[in-house]
Amino acid sequence: MNLQGTQITWLGHGTFMMRSPGGKTLLLDPWTYNNPACPANMKQVGKLDSILITHGHGDHIGDAITLAKEGQPAHVVGAVELAGWLESKGVENTLGFNKGGTIDLDGVKVTMVHADHTCGIADGDTIVYGGEAAGYVLWMENGFTIYFAGDTNVFSDMAIIGDLYQPQLAILPIGDFYTMGPREAAYAAKLLRVPAIIPAHYATFPILTGTPGALRDALNLQGLAQVEVIEMSPGQTIG
């Protein structure tokens, strides 16, 4: 697929780095140091323009405090409650907003959308409410549009995401157990009417049994053989 100047790096599990056509570096769901799927030479991510967090589970927010201090981003983005918790931990430049809202991260526009998942932040021995889990639609400076689902099951309002935002690429979890598996992800592709998928959130642990091959099979059963499955390896960059 032609990513129209956007570069995407999979850091393993649900963590991605994106470099926009305008040169902005965005880290989505910051979990590198403690992420067993992240290559050792990529755990330190360097300077960042923005960090975006879909929800407060440890495998998505676990290294947010450290990476925000190291990367010095201009924006650390999440739900209002999640951003407030990060601020209480000393993270600077937090930006809390909510579903349906759109923000401009110095040229890259981001809309928060729904996700069907739980959310709780482990803070010592306490679970803190971090707002609802969410996904993001990202518009790069040249209009290229990506739907980053975060952790979610398929839900019928993905059809609304397809109608309103018309994403050209979707990053969808396929691991099963904690998120949707390949069968549900294929149905999500049907609702979104998206031409290409990057599968995520699989193979990190044995319990995450979904595979890109199973996703292709499920797409075929949905009559969606034309949907491109972009299978990446942790550490790989495309675009």
Helices and strands as residue ranges (DSSP letters): E 7-10, E 16-19, E 25-28, G 40-42, E 50-52, H 58-61, H 64-71, E 75-79, H 80-88, E 94-97, E 102-105, E 108-114, E 121-123, E 126-128, E 134-139, E 145-148, H 158-165, E 169-173, H 182-192, E 196-200, H 212-221, E 228-229, E 237-238
